[in-house]
Amino acid sequence: MKRFLLGEVVLAGIFLVVVAHPDDEGGVTPYLARAIYDEHKRVAVVYTTRGGSGGNDYAREHGPALADIREQEARQACAKLGITNVWFLDGKDTASQNVLNSLANWGHGANLEALVRIVRLTRPEVIISWLPGIFIGENHGDHQASGVLATEAFDLANDATAFPAQVAGASKRLEIYLENLTPWQPKKLYFFSDADDQKQFAGTGPAYSIREISPSQKKPYWRLAMDAATPHLTQFPEDIQRLLKMSEDELNKMMGDPKAGWWPEPMTLIFGKSAVATERTADVFAQAHSQENPPAGMAGSKATSIPYAELAGPWSYYQEFRRRHGELPEAKMPEIGVKAGSTLTVPLVVTHSPNQEVEVTVTAPNGWHLTNGAGGLQLPAENKTALNVEILTPGTSKEELKGSQPVEIVVGVSAGGTSPSKVRLRVLLKSSALPQ
């Protein structure tokens, strides 16, 4: 991990932002501008990757060279808001919608250890990160993985048994192994999301107007955030150059249009958990008096008869994640957006009797073609088996996809004529989407 100690990093009231890629900080910069300029909070940012597999729409560099450029863009963007404490972890930019791909490609344990170290070093009061969960939208696995690491670090940084060399006292003056840090418990954890539908998060945490005028800067918070985005030329050159040519009236008109603005109005910060008594919608830095953080929920009702099918892959992972780490917003039913014409994979885990014969059925709309995973199957001599159902989606044109709605895929697993155990997945066909 590259470590950059720029100035004093142990700061009262510090706000630690944990995101995946250079430019991701832009998802929450209207609030950061408020916190920095008018609430006098100090902010530090951790990027879990350097964005090396992203596109470059501005110049010729790609791969590691692009990662070097994007790191500099991120530092310049943060500096525009006065943020000088910036770290980059060693995660590899991983283009998929599956959080498990990102965690595997990053080196989950090593980067979690690095993030716990930064939490113990900076001692933040509040952490904010991408929401871990699957929602129709960009649904980037790296975004989700940064939220996973932020949540785990929130829970582990105060545990002296987690990465204990970090909190062990130095054994000699020229100590090279033991770090002599202090366990630290951040007070609150919040999230923001890359979901298309931001309205679904209303009421899940405090909401802040991006149009409000900063008393100290005499500009709307969205305007301060937009200025901070201008260094990210490799990612948004046309947008940035167009915005730089627009008048203030033109910019105000654009940001007044809900369909054209970069950020929702208001911006909701999704409450994750708290180590102090607080209200879900209370101000980020308030330490109020009401209910405790909601306890972790159960992982879901289990089967009373077999065979019993459950949605596996990242969906089952998040079910266990929420059980361990507390309640977080989740889609009303499992959902995903995939590119039209691609193969949809529905991962299952089936609880069954050893060597049991089962029938797998799939209900899908006309034009969706089942390619693998259905029919009569004899399962092995074990109690749980992972299966994949694969469905080729129709190659609908971009024009035909306008206004399309999600459809429901139902997979049933039964044995001996019993009623099937059903798994349901809501799927939206899109003109472009990350690989599943």
Contacts in CASP RR format, 6 or more apart in sequence:
PFRMAT RR
TARGET T0000
AUTHOR 0000-0000-0000
METHOD contacts of the structure
MODEL  1
MKRFLLGEVVLAGIFLVVVAHPDDEGGVTPYLARAIYDEHKRVAVVYTTR
GGSGGNDYAREHGPALADIREQEARQACAKLGITNVWFLDGKDTASQNVL
NSLANWGHGANLEALVRIVRLTRPEVIISWLPGIFIGENHGDHQASGVLA
TEAFDLANDATAFPAQVAGASKRLEIYLENLTPWQPKKLYFFSDADDQKQ
FAGTGPAYSIREISPSQKKPYWRLAMDAATPHLTQFPEDIQRLLKMSEDE
LNKMMGDPKAGWWPEPMTLIFGKSAVATERTADVFAQAHSQENPPAGMAG
SKATSIPYAELAGPWSYYQEFRRRHGELPEAKMPEIGVKAGSTLTVPLVV
THSPNQEVEVTVTAPNGWHLTNGAGGLQLPAENKTALNVEILTPGTSKEE
LKGSQPVEIVVGVSAGGTSPSKVRLRVLLKSSALPQ
1 87 0 8 1.000
1 88 0 8 1.000
1 89 0 8 1.000
1 90 0 8 1.000
1 111 0 8 1.000
1 114 0 8 1.000
2 87 0 8 1.000
2 88 0 8 1.000
3 87 0 8 1.000
4 85 0 8 1.000
4 86 0 8 1.000
4 87 0 8 1.000
5 85 0 8 1.000
6 84 0 8 1.000
6 85 0 8 1.000
6 86 0 8 1.000
7 84 0 8 1.000
7 85 0 8 1.000
9 44 0 8 1.000
9 85 0 8 1.000
9 121 0 8 1.000
9 122 0 8 1.000
10 121 0 8 1.000
10 122 0 8 1.000
10 123 0 8 1.000
11 42 0 8 1.000
11 122 0 8 1.000
11 123 0 8 1.000
12 125 0 8 1.000
13 41 0 8 1.000
13 42 0 8 1.000
13 124 0 8 1.000
13 125 0 8 1.000
13 126 0 8 1.000
13 285 0 8 1.000
14 41 0 8 1.000
14 42 0 8 1.000
14 43 0 8 1.000
14 44 0 8 1.000
14 122 0 8 1.000
14 123 0 8 1.000
14 124 0 8 1.000
14 125 0 8 1.000
15 32 0 8 1.000
15 35 0 8 1.000
15 41 0 8 1.000
15 42 0 8 1.000
15 43 0 8 1.000
15 44 0 8 1.000
15 124 0 8 1.000
15 125 0 8 1.000
15 126 0 8 1.000
15 128 0 8 1.000
15 284 0 8 1.000
16 43 0 8 1.000
16 44 0 8 1.000
16 45 0 8 1.000
16 46 0 8 1.000
16 118 0 8 1.000
16 119 0 8 1.000
16 122 0 8 1.000
16 124 0 8 1.000
16 126 0 8 1.000
16 127 0 8 1.000
16 128 0 8 1.000
16 186 0 8 1.000
17 25 0 8 1.000
17 28 0 8 1.000
17 32 0 8 1.000
17 43 0 8 1.000
17 44 0 8 1.000
17 45 0 8 1.000
17 46 0 8 1.000
17 127 0 8 1.000
17 128 0 8 1.000
17 129 0 8 1.000
18 45 0 8 1.000
18 46 0 8 1.000
18 48 0 8 1.000
18 115 0 8 1.000
18 127 0 8 1.000
18 128 0 8 1.000
18 129 0 8 1.000
18 146 0 8 1.000
18 147 0 8 1.000
18 149 0 8 1.000
18 150 0 8 1.000
18 153 0 8 1.000
19 25 0 8 1.000
19 45 0 8 1.000
19 46 0 8 1.000
19 47 0 8 1.000
19 48 0 8 1.000
19 129 0 8 1.000
19 130 0 8 1.000
19 143 0 8 1.000
19 146 0 8 1.000
20 47 0 8 1.000
20 48 0 8 1.000
20 49 0 8 1.000
20 93 0 8 1.000
20 102 0 8 1.000
20 130 0 8 1.000
20 140 0 8 1.000
20 141 0 8 1.000
20 142 0 8 1.000
20 143 0 8 1.000
20 145 0 8 1.000
20 146 0 8 1.000
21 47 0 8 1.000
21 49 0 8 1.000
21 50 0 8 1.000
21 51 0 8 1.000
21 54 0 8 1.000
21 70 0 8 1.000
21 93 0 8 1.000
21 142 0 8 1.000
22 47 0 8 1.000
22 50 0 8 1.000
22 51 0 8 1.000
22 70 0 8 1.000
22 71 0 8 1.000
22 73 0 8 1.000
22 74 0 8 1.000
22 77 0 8 1.000
22 232 0 8 1.000
23 70 0 8 1.000
23 73 0 8 1.000
23 74 0 8 1.000
23 77 0 8 1.000
23 229 0 8 1.000
23 232 0 8 1.000
23 235 0 8 1.000
23 236 0 8 1.000
24 47 0 8 1.000
24 130 0 8 1.000
24 143 0 8 1.000
24 146 0 8 1.000
25 32 0 8 1.000
25 45 0 8 1.000
25 74 0 8 1.000
25 77 0 8 1.000
25 78 0 8 1.000
26 77 0 8 1.000
26 225 0 8 1.000
26 228 0 8 1.000
26 229 0 8 1.000
27 192 0 8 1.000
27 263 0 8 1.000
28 128 0 8 1.000
28 192 0 8 1.000
28 267 0 8 1.000
28 269 0 8 1.000
29 81 0 8 1.000
29 224 0 8 1.000
29 225 0 8 1.000
29 228 0 8 1.000
29 229 0 8 1.000
30 208 0 8 1.000
30 210 0 8 1.000
30 221 0 8 1.000
30 222 0 8 1.000
30 224 0 8 1.000
30 225 0 8 1.000
30 263 0 8 1.000
30 267 0 8 1.000
31 208 0 8 1.000
31 221 0 8 1.000
31 267 0 8 1.000
31 269 0 8 1.000
31 284 0 8 1.000
32 43 0 8 1.000
32 81 0 8 1.000
32 83 0 8 1.000
32 225 0 8 1.000
33 81 0 8 1.000
33 214 0 8 1.000
33 217 0 8 1.000
33 221 0 8 1.000
33 224 0 8 1.000
33 225 0 8 1.000
33 228 0 8 1.000
34 208 0 8 1.000
34 212 0 8 1.000
34 214 0 8 1.000
34 221 0 8 1.000
35 41 0 8 1.000
35 43 0 8 1.000
35 284 0 8 1.000
36 42 0 8 1.000
36 43 0 8 1.000
36 81 0 8 1.000
36 82 0 8 1.000
36 83 0 8 1.000
37 214 0 8 1.000
37 216 0 8 1.000
37 217 0 8 1.000
37 224 0 8 1.000
38 214 0 8 1.000
38 215 0 8 1.000
38 216 0 8 1.000
39 285 0 8 1.000
41 285 0 8 1.000
42 85 0 8 1.000
43 81 0 8 1.000
43 82 0 8 1.000
43 83 0 8 1.000
43 85 0 8 1.000
44 83 0 8 1.000
44 85 0 8 1.000
44 86 0 8 1.000
44 87 0 8 1.000
44 118 0 8 1.000
44 122 0 8 1.000
44 124 0 8 1.000
45 74 0 8 1.000
45 78 0 8 1.000
45 83 0 8 1.000
45 85 0 8 1.000
45 86 0 8 1.000
45 87 0 8 1.000
46 86 0 8 1.000
46 87 0 8 1.000
46 88 0 8 1.000
46 89 0 8 1.000
46 115 0 8 1.000
46 118 0 8 1.000
47 71 0 8 1.000
47 74 0 8 1.000
47 86 0 8 1.000
47 87 0 8 1.000
47 88 0 8 1.000
47 89 0 8 1.000
48 89 0 8 1.000
48 91 0 8 1.000
48 106 0 8 1.000
48 111 0 8 1.000
48 115 0 8 1.000
48 142 0 8 1.000
48 145 0 8 1.000
48 146 0 8 1.000
48 149 0 8 1.000
49 88 0 8 1.000
49 89 0 8 1.000
49 91 0 8 1.000
49 92 0 8 1.000
49 93 0 8 1.000
49 94 0 8 1.000
49 106 0 8 1.000
49 142 0 8 1.000
50 67 0 8 1.000
50 68 0 8 1.000
50 70 0 8 1.000
50 71 0 8 1.000
50 88 0 8 1.000
50 91 0 8 1.000
50 93 0 8 1.000
51 66 0 8 1.000
51 67 0 8 1.000
51 70 0 8 1.000
51 93 0 8 1.000
52 62 0 8 1.000
52 63 0 8 1.000
52 64 0 8 1.000
52 66 0 8 1.000
52 67 0 8 1.000
52 70 0 8 1.000
52 92 0 8 1.000
52 93 0 8 1.000
53 63 0 8 1.000
53 92 0 8 1.000
53 93 0 8 1.000
53 94 0 8 1.000
53 95 0 8 1.000
54 63 0 8 1.000
54 66 0 8 1.000
54 93 0 8 1.000
54 95 0 8 1.000
54 235 0 8 1.000
55 62 0 8 1.000
55 66 0 8 1.000
55 234 0 8 1.000
55 235 0 8 1.000
56 62 0 8 1.000
56 66 0 8 1.000
56 69 0 8 1.000
56 234 0 8 1.000
57 234 0 8 1.000
57 235 0 8 1.000
57 236 0 8 1.000
57 237 0 8 1.000
57 238 0 8 1.000
58 233 0 8 1.000
58 234 0 8 1.000
58 237 0 8 1.000
59 69 0 8 1.000
59 234 0 8 1.000
61 68 0 8 1.000
61 69 0 8 1.000
61 234 0 8 1.000
66 234 0 8 1.000
67 93 0 8 1.000
69 234 0 8 1.000
70 232 0 8 1.000
70 234 0 8 1.000
70 235 0 8 1.000
71 88 0 8 1.000
73 231 0 8 1.000
73 232 0 8 1.000
73 233 0 8 1.000
73 234 0 8 1.000
73 235 0 8 1.000
74 86 0 8 1.000
74 231 0 8 1.000
74 232 0 8 1.000
75 86 0 8 1.000
76 231 0 8 1.000
77 228 0 8 1.000
77 229 0 8 1.000
77 230 0 8 1.000
77 231 0 8 1.000
77 232 0 8 1.000
78 84 0 8 1.000
78 86 0 8 1.000
78 228 0 8 1.000
80 227 0 8 1.000
80 228 0 8 1.000
80 230 0 8 1.000
80 231 0 8 1.000
81 224 0 8 1.000
81 228 0 8 1.000
85 122 0 8 1.000
87 118 0 8 1.000
89 106 0 8 1.000
89 111 0 8 1.000
89 114 0 8 1.000
89 115 0 8 1.000
90 106 0 8 1.000
90 107 0 8 1.000
90 110 0 8 1.000
90 111 0 8 1.000
90 114 0 8 1.000
91 105 0 8 1.000
91 106 0 8 1.000
91 107 0 8 1.000
91 111 0 8 1.000
92 105 0 8 1.000
92 106 0 8 1.000
93 142 0 8 1.000
94 101 0 8 1.000
94 102 0 8 1.000
94 105 0 8 1.000
94 106 0 8 1.000
94 141 0 8 1.000
94 142 0 8 1.000
94 145 0 8 1.000
95 140 0 8 1.000
95 434 0 8 1.000
95 435 0 8 1.000
96 102 0 8 1.000
96 141 0 8 1.000
96 434 0 8 1.000
96 435 0 8 1.000
96 436 0 8 1.000
97 134 0 8 1.000
97 139 0 8 1.000
97 140 0 8 1.000
97 141 0 8 1.000
97 314 0 8 1.000
97 336 0 8 1.000
97 337 0 8 1.000
97 433 0 8 1.000
97 434 0 8 1.000
97 435 0 8 1.000
97 436 0 8 1.000
98 141 0 8 1.000
98 313 0 8 1.000
98 314 0 8 1.000
98 436 0 8 1.000
99 132 0 8 1.000
99 133 0 8 1.000
99 141 0 8 1.000
99 144 0 8 1.000
99 145 0 8 1.000
99 148 0 8 1.000
99 314 0 8 1.000
99 317 0 8 1.000
99 318 0 8 1.000
100 313 0 8 1.000
100 314 0 8 1.000
100 317 0 8 1.000
101 141 0 8 1.000
102 141 0 8 1.000
102 142 0 8 1.000
102 144 0 8 1.000
102 145 0 8 1.000
103 145 0 8 1.000
103 148 0 8 1.000
106 145 0 8 1.000
108 149 0 8 1.000
111 149 0 8 1.000
112 149 0 8 1.000
112 152 0 8 1.000
112 153 0 8 1.000
112 156 0 8 1.000
113 163 0 8 1.000
113 166 0 8 1.000
115 149 0 8 1.000
115 150 0 8 1.000
115 153 0 8 1.000
116 153 0 8 1.000
116 156 0 8 1.000
116 157 0 8 1.000
116 162 0 8 1.000
116 163 0 8 1.000
116 166 0 8 1.000
117 163 0 8 1.000
117 166 0 8 1.000
117 179 0 8 1.000
117 181 0 8 1.000
119 127 0 8 1.000
119 153 0 8 1.000
119 154 0 8 1.000
119 157 0 8 1.000
119 184 0 8 1.000
119 186 0 8 1.000
120 157 0 8 1.000
120 166 0 8 1.000
120 167 0 8 1.000
120 181 0 8 1.000
120 182 0 8 1.000
120 183 0 8 1.000
120 184 0 8 1.000
121 181 0 8 1.000
123 182 0 8 1.000
123 184 0 8 1.000
124 186 0 8 1.000
125 186 0 8 1.000
125 187 0 8 1.000
125 188 0 8 1.000
125 285 0 8 1.000
126 186 0 8 1.000
126 187 0 8 1.000
126 188 0 8 1.000
126 189 0 8 1.000
126 190 0 8 1.000
126 284 0 8 1.000
126 285 0 8 1.000
127 150 0 8 1.000
127 153 0 8 1.000
127 154 0 8 1.000
127 186 0 8 1.000
127 188 0 8 1.000
127 189 0 8 1.000
127 190 0 8 1.000
128 150 0 8 1.000
128 189 0 8 1.000
128 190 0 8 1.000
128 191 0 8 1.000
128 192 0 8 1.000
128 269 0 8 1.000
129 146 0 8 1.000
129 147 0 8 1.000
129 149 0 8 1.000
129 150 0 8 1.000
129 151 0 8 1.000
129 189 0 8 1.000
129 190 0 8 1.000
129 191 0 8 1.000
129 192 0 8 1.000
130 143 0 8 1.000
130 144 0 8 1.000
130 146 0 8 1.000
130 147 0 8 1.000
130 191 0 8 1.000
130 192 0 8 1.000
130 193 0 8 1.000
130 194 0 8 1.000
131 143 0 8 1.000
131 144 0 8 1.000
131 147 0 8 1.000
131 191 0 8 1.000
131 192 0 8 1.000
131 193 0 8 1.000
131 195 0 8 1.000
131 270 0 8 1.000
131 328 0 8 1.000
131 329 0 8 1.000
132 144 0 8 1.000
132 145 0 8 1.000
132 147 0 8 1.000
132 148 0 8 1.000
132 151 0 8 1.000
132 191 0 8 1.000
132 318 0 8 1.000
132 321 0 8 1.000
132 328 0 8 1.000
133 144 0 8 1.000
133 314 0 8 1.000
133 318 0 8 1.000
133 328 0 8 1.000
133 330 0 8 1.000
133 331 0 8 1.000
134 144 0 8 1.000
134 314 0 8 1.000
134 315 0 8 1.000
134 318 0 8 1.000
134 331 0 8 1.000
134 334 0 8 1.000
134 335 0 8 1.000
134 336 0 8 1.000
135 193 0 8 1.000
135 194 0 8 1.000
135 195 0 8 1.000
135 196 0 8 1.000
135 197 0 8 1.000
135 331 0 8 1.000
135 335 0 8 1.000
136 195 0 8 1.000
136 196 0 8 1.000
136 197 0 8 1.000
136 331 0 8 1.000
136 335 0 8 1.000
136 336 0 8 1.000
136 337 0 8 1.000
136 406 0 8 1.000
136 428 0 8 1.000
137 194 0 8 1.000
137 195 0 8 1.000
137 196 0 8 1.000
137 337 0 8 1.000
138 194 0 8 1.000
138 434 0 8 1.000
139 194 0 8 1.000
139 195 0 8 1.000
139 336 0 8 1.000
139 337 0 8 1.000
139 433 0 8 1.000
139 434 0 8 1.000
140 194 0 8 1.000
140 434 0 8 1.000
141 434 0 8 1.000
143 194 0 8 1.000
144 314 0 8 1.000
147 191 0 8 1.000
148 321 0 8 1.000
150 189 0 8 1.000
151 189 0 8 1.000
151 272 0 8 1.000
151 273 0 8 1.000
151 321 0 8 1.000
151 325 0 8 1.000
152 325 0 8 1.000
154 186 0 8 1.000
154 189 0 8 1.000
154 273 0 8 1.000
155 325 0 8 1.000
156 162 0 8 1.000
156 163 0 8 1.000
157 183 0 8 1.000
157 184 0 8 1.000
157 185 0 8 1.000
157 186 0 8 1.000
158 183 0 8 1.000
158 184 0 8 1.000
158 185 0 8 1.000
159 183 0 8 1.000
160 167 0 8 1.000
160 183 0 8 1.000
165 177 0 8 1.000
165 178 0 8 1.000
165 179 0 8 1.000
166 179 0 8 1.000
166 181 0 8 1.000
167 179 0 8 1.000
167 180 0 8 1.000
167 181 0 8 1.000
167 182 0 8 1.000
167 183 0 8 1.000
168 178 0 8 1.000
168 179 0 8 1.000
168 180 0 8 1.000
169 175 0 8 1.000
169 178 0 8 1.000
169 179 0 8 1.000
169 180 0 8 1.000
170 178 0 8 1.000
170 180 0 8 1.000
171 178 0 8 1.000
185 275 0 8 1.000
186 275 0 8 1.000
187 274 0 8 1.000
187 275 0 8 1.000
187 276 0 8 1.000
187 287 0 8 1.000
188 271 0 8 1.000
188 272 0 8 1.000
188 273 0 8 1.000
188 274 0 8 1.000
188 275 0 8 1.000
188 276 0 8 1.000
188 278 0 8 1.000
188 284 0 8 1.000
189 272 0 8 1.000
189 273 0 8 1.000
189 274 0 8 1.000
190 205 0 8 1.000
190 269 0 8 1.000
190 270 0 8 1.000
190 271 0 8 1.000
190 272 0 8 1.000
190 284 0 8 1.000
191 269 0 8 1.000
191 270 0 8 1.000
191 272 0 8 1.000
191 328 0 8 1.000
192 267 0 8 1.000
192 268 0 8 1.000
192 269 0 8 1.000
192 270 0 8 1.000
193 201 0 8 1.000
193 270 0 8 1.000
195 201 0 8 1.000
198 264 0 8 1.000
198 268 0 8 1.000
199 264 0 8 1.000
200 329 0 8 1.000
201 268 0 8 1.000
201 270 0 8 1.000
201 329 0 8 1.000
202 268 0 8 1.000
203 268 0 8 1.000
203 280 0 8 1.000
203 281 0 8 1.000
204 268 0 8 1.000
204 270 0 8 1.000
204 271 0 8 1.000
204 280 0 8 1.000
204 329 0 8 1.000
205 268 0 8 1.000
205 269 0 8 1.000
205 270 0 8 1.000
205 271 0 8 1.000
205 280 0 8 1.000
205 281 0 8 1.000
206 268 0 8 1.000
206 269 0 8 1.000
206 271 0 8 1.000
206 281 0 8 1.000
206 282 0 8 1.000
206 283 0 8 1.000
206 284 0 8 1.000
207 266 0 8 1.000
207 267 0 8 1.000
207 268 0 8 1.000
207 269 0 8 1.000
207 281 0 8 1.000
208 221 0 8 1.000
208 266 0 8 1.000
208 267 0 8 1.000
208 269 0 8 1.000
209 221 0 8 1.000
209 265 0 8 1.000
209 266 0 8 1.000
209 267 0 8 1.000
210 220 0 8 1.000
210 221 0 8 1.000
210 222 0 8 1.000
210 225 0 8 1.000
210 255 0 8 1.000
210 263 0 8 1.000
210 264 0 8 1.000
210 265 0 8 1.000
210 266 0 8 1.000
210 267 0 8 1.000
211 220 0 8 1.000
211 221 0 8 1.000
211 222 0 8 1.000
211 255 0 8 1.000
211 256 0 8 1.000
211 265 0 8 1.000
212 220 0 8 1.000
212 221 0 8 1.000
213 219 0 8 1.000
213 220 0 8 1.000
214 220 0 8 1.000
214 221 0 8 1.000
214 224 0 8 1.000
217 224 0 8 1.000
220 255 0 8 1.000
222 255 0 8 1.000
222 262 0 8 1.000
222 263 0 8 1.000
223 251 0 8 1.000
225 262 0 8 1.000
225 263 0 8 1.000
226 243 0 8 1.000
226 251 0 8 1.000
226 262 0 8 1.000
229 236 0 8 1.000
229 240 0 8 1.000
229 262 0 8 1.000
230 240 0 8 1.000
230 243 0 8 1.000
230 244 0 8 1.000
232 240 0 8 1.000
233 240 0 8 1.000
243 251 0 8 1.000
246 254 0 8 1.000
254 260 0 8 1.000
254 261 0 8 1.000
255 261 0 8 1.000
255 262 0 8 1.000
256 265 0 8 1.000
258 264 0 8 1.000
258 265 0 8 1.000
269 284 0 8 1.000
270 328 0 8 1.000
270 329 0 8 1.000
271 280 0 8 1.000
271 281 0 8 1.000
272 293 0 8 1.000
272 326 0 8 1.000
272 327 0 8 1.000
272 328 0 8 1.000
273 293 0 8 1.000
273 325 0 8 1.000
273 326 0 8 1.000
274 292 0 8 1.000
274 293 0 8 1.000
275 293 0 8 1.000
276 287 0 8 1.000
277 287 0 8 1.000
277 288 0 8 1.000
277 289 0 8 1.000
277 290 0 8 1.000
277 291 0 8 1.000
277 292 0 8 1.000
278 286 0 8 1.000
278 287 0 8 1.000
278 288 0 8 1.000
278 290 0 8 1.000
278 293 0 8 1.000
279 286 0 8 1.000
279 288 0 8 1.000
279 290 0 8 1.000
279 291 0 8 1.000
282 288 0 8 1.000
293 326 0 8 1.000
294 326 0 8 1.000
294 327 0 8 1.000
295 326 0 8 1.000
296 322 0 8 1.000
296 323 0 8 1.000
296 324 0 8 1.000
296 325 0 8 1.000
296 326 0 8 1.000
296 327 0 8 1.000
297 322 0 8 1.000
297 323 0 8 1.000
297 326 0 8 1.000
297 327 0 8 1.000
298 323 0 8 1.000
299 319 0 8 1.000
299 320 0 8 1.000
299 322 0 8 1.000
299 323 0 8 1.000
300 319 0 8 1.000
300 323 0 8 1.000
302 308 0 8 1.000
303 351 0 8 1.000
303 421 0 8 1.000
305 418 0 8 1.000
306 351 0 8 1.000
306 352 0 8 1.000
306 353 0 8 1.000
306 356 0 8 1.000
306 415 0 8 1.000
307 350 0 8 1.000
307 351 0 8 1.000
307 352 0 8 1.000
307 353 0 8 1.000
307 356 0 8 1.000
307 358 0 8 1.000
307 379 0 8 1.000
307 413 0 8 1.000
307 414 0 8 1.000
307 415 0 8 1.000
307 421 0 8 1.000
308 350 0 8 1.000
308 351 0 8 1.000
308 352 0 8 1.000
308 413 0 8 1.000
308 421 0 8 1.000
309 348 0 8 1.000
309 349 0 8 1.000
309 350 0 8 1.000
309 351 0 8 1.000
309 411 0 8 1.000
309 412 0 8 1.000
309 413 0 8 1.000
309 421 0 8 1.000
309 422 0 8 1.000
309 423 0 8 1.000
310 316 0 8 1.000
310 348 0 8 1.000
310 349 0 8 1.000
310 350 0 8 1.000
310 351 0 8 1.000
310 423 0 8 1.000
311 334 0 8 1.000
311 346 0 8 1.000
311 347 0 8 1.000
311 348 0 8 1.000
311 423 0 8 1.000
311 425 0 8 1.000
312 347 0 8 1.000
312 348 0 8 1.000
312 349 0 8 1.000
312 386 0 8 1.000
313 347 0 8 1.000
315 334 0 8 1.000
315 347 0 8 1.000
316 349 0 8 1.000
318 330 0 8 1.000
322 328 0 8 1.000
322 330 0 8 1.000
331 426 0 8 1.000
333 424 0 8 1.000
333 425 0 8 1.000
333 426 0 8 1.000
334 424 0 8 1.000
334 425 0 8 1.000
334 426 0 8 1.000
335 406 0 8 1.000
335 425 0 8 1.000
335 426 0 8 1.000
335 427 0 8 1.000
335 428 0 8 1.000
336 425 0 8 1.000
336 426 0 8 1.000
336 427 0 8 1.000
336 428 0 8 1.000
336 436 0 8 1.000
337 406 0 8 1.000
337 427 0 8 1.000
337 428 0 8 1.000
337 429 0 8 1.000
337 430 0 8 1.000
337 433 0 8 1.000
338 344 0 8 1.000
338 393 0 8 1.000
338 427 0 8 1.000
338 428 0 8 1.000
338 429 0 8 1.000
338 430 0 8 1.000
338 433 0 8 1.000
338 436 0 8 1.000
339 393 0 8 1.000
339 429 0 8 1.000
339 430 0 8 1.000
339 431 0 8 1.000
339 432 0 8 1.000
339 433 0 8 1.000
340 393 0 8 1.000
340 394 0 8 1.000
340 395 0 8 1.000
340 396 0 8 1.000
340 397 0 8 1.000
340 401 0 8 1.000
340 429 0 8 1.000
340 430 0 8 1.000
340 431 0 8 1.000
341 392 0 8 1.000
341 393 0 8 1.000
341 394 0 8 1.000
341 395 0 8 1.000
341 396 0 8 1.000
341 429 0 8 1.000
342 392 0 8 1.000
342 393 0 8 1.000
342 433 0 8 1.000
342 435 0 8 1.000
342 436 0 8 1.000
343 371 0 8 1.000
343 390 0 8 1.000
343 391 0 8 1.000
343 392 0 8 1.000
343 393 0 8 1.000
344 368 0 8 1.000
344 390 0 8 1.000
344 391 0 8 1.000
344 392 0 8 1.000
344 393 0 8 1.000
344 409 0 8 1.000
344 427 0 8 1.000
344 436 0 8 1.000
345 388 0 8 1.000
345 389 0 8 1.000
345 390 0 8 1.000
345 436 0 8 1.000
346 388 0 8 1.000
346 389 0 8 1.000
346 390 0 8 1.000
346 391 0 8 1.000
346 409 0 8 1.000
346 411 0 8 1.000
346 423 0 8 1.000
346 425 0 8 1.000
347 386 0 8 1.000
347 387 0 8 1.000
347 388 0 8 1.000
348 386 0 8 1.000
348 387 0 8 1.000
348 388 0 8 1.000
348 389 0 8 1.000
348 411 0 8 1.000
348 413 0 8 1.000
348 423 0 8 1.000
349 384 0 8 1.000
349 385 0 8 1.000
349 386 0 8 1.000
349 387 0 8 1.000
350 358 0 8 1.000
350 379 0 8 1.000
350 384 0 8 1.000
350 385 0 8 1.000
350 386 0 8 1.000
350 387 0 8 1.000
350 413 0 8 1.000
351 383 0 8 1.000
351 384 0 8 1.000
352 358 0 8 1.000
352 379 0 8 1.000
352 383 0 8 1.000
352 384 0 8 1.000
352 385 0 8 1.000
352 415 0 8 1.000
353 383 0 8 1.000
354 379 0 8 1.000
354 380 0 8 1.000
354 381 0 8 1.000
354 382 0 8 1.000
354 383 0 8 1.000
355 378 0 8 1.000
355 379 0 8 1.000
355 380 0 8 1.000
355 381 0 8 1.000
356 378 0 8 1.000
356 379 0 8 1.000
356 415 0 8 1.000
357 376 0 8 1.000
357 377 0 8 1.000
357 378 0 8 1.000
357 379 0 8 1.000
357 415 0 8 1.000
357 416 0 8 1.000
358 376 0 8 1.000
358 377 0 8 1.000
358 379 0 8 1.000
358 413 0 8 1.000
358 414 0 8 1.000
358 415 0 8 1.000
359 375 0 8 1.000
359 376 0 8 1.000
359 377 0 8 1.000
359 413 0 8 1.000
359 414 0 8 1.000
359 415 0 8 1.000
359 416 0 8 1.000
359 417 0 8 1.000
359 420 0 8 1.000
360 373 0 8 1.000
360 374 0 8 1.000
360 375 0 8 1.000
360 376 0 8 1.000
360 377 0 8 1.000
360 387 0 8 1.000
360 389 0 8 1.000
360 411 0 8 1.000
360 412 0 8 1.000
360 413 0 8 1.000
361 374 0 8 1.000
361 375 0 8 1.000
361 411 0 8 1.000
361 412 0 8 1.000
361 413 0 8 1.000
361 414 0 8 1.000
361 420 0 8 1.000
362 370 0 8 1.000
362 373 0 8 1.000
362 374 0 8 1.000
362 389 0 8 1.000
362 391 0 8 1.000
362 409 0 8 1.000
362 410 0 8 1.000
362 411 0 8 1.000
362 412 0 8 1.000
363 409 0 8 1.000
363 410 0 8 1.000
363 411 0 8 1.000
364 370 0 8 1.000
364 391 0 8 1.000
364 407 0 8 1.000
364 409 0 8 1.000
364 410 0 8 1.000
365 407 0 8 1.000
367 394 0 8 1.000
368 391 0 8 1.000
368 392 0 8 1.000
368 393 0 8 1.000
368 394 0 8 1.000
368 409 0 8 1.000
369 391 0 8 1.000
369 392 0 8 1.000
370 389 0 8 1.000
370 390 0 8 1.000
370 391 0 8 1.000
370 392 0 8 1.000
371 390 0 8 1.000
371 391 0 8 1.000
371 392 0 8 1.000
372 388 0 8 1.000
372 389 0 8 1.000
372 390 0 8 1.000
373 387 0 8 1.000
373 388 0 8 1.000
373 389 0 8 1.000
373 390 0 8 1.000
374 389 0 8 1.000
377 387 0 8 1.000
379 385 0 8 1.000
389 411 0 8 1.000
391 409 0 8 1.000
393 427 0 8 1.000
393 429 0 8 1.000
394 429 0 8 1.000
396 404 0 8 1.000
396 429 0 8 1.000
398 431 0 8 1.000
401 429 0 8 1.000
401 430 0 8 1.000
401 431 0 8 1.000
404 428 0 8 1.000
404 429 0 8 1.000
405 428 0 8 1.000
406 426 0 8 1.000
406 427 0 8 1.000
406 428 0 8 1.000
407 426 0 8 1.000
407 427 0 8 1.000
407 428 0 8 1.000
407 429 0 8 1.000
408 424 0 8 1.000
408 425 0 8 1.000
408 426 0 8 1.000
408 427 0 8 1.000
409 424 0 8 1.000
409 425 0 8 1.000
409 426 0 8 1.000
409 427 0 8 1.000
410 422 0 8 1.000
410 423 0 8 1.000
410 424 0 8 1.000
411 422 0 8 1.000
411 423 0 8 1.000
411 425 0 8 1.000
412 420 0 8 1.000
412 421 0 8 1.000
412 422 0 8 1.000
412 423 0 8 1.000
413 420 0 8 1.000
413 421 0 8 1.000
413 422 0 8 1.000
413 423 0 8 1.000
414 420 0 8 1.000
414 421 0 8 1.000
END
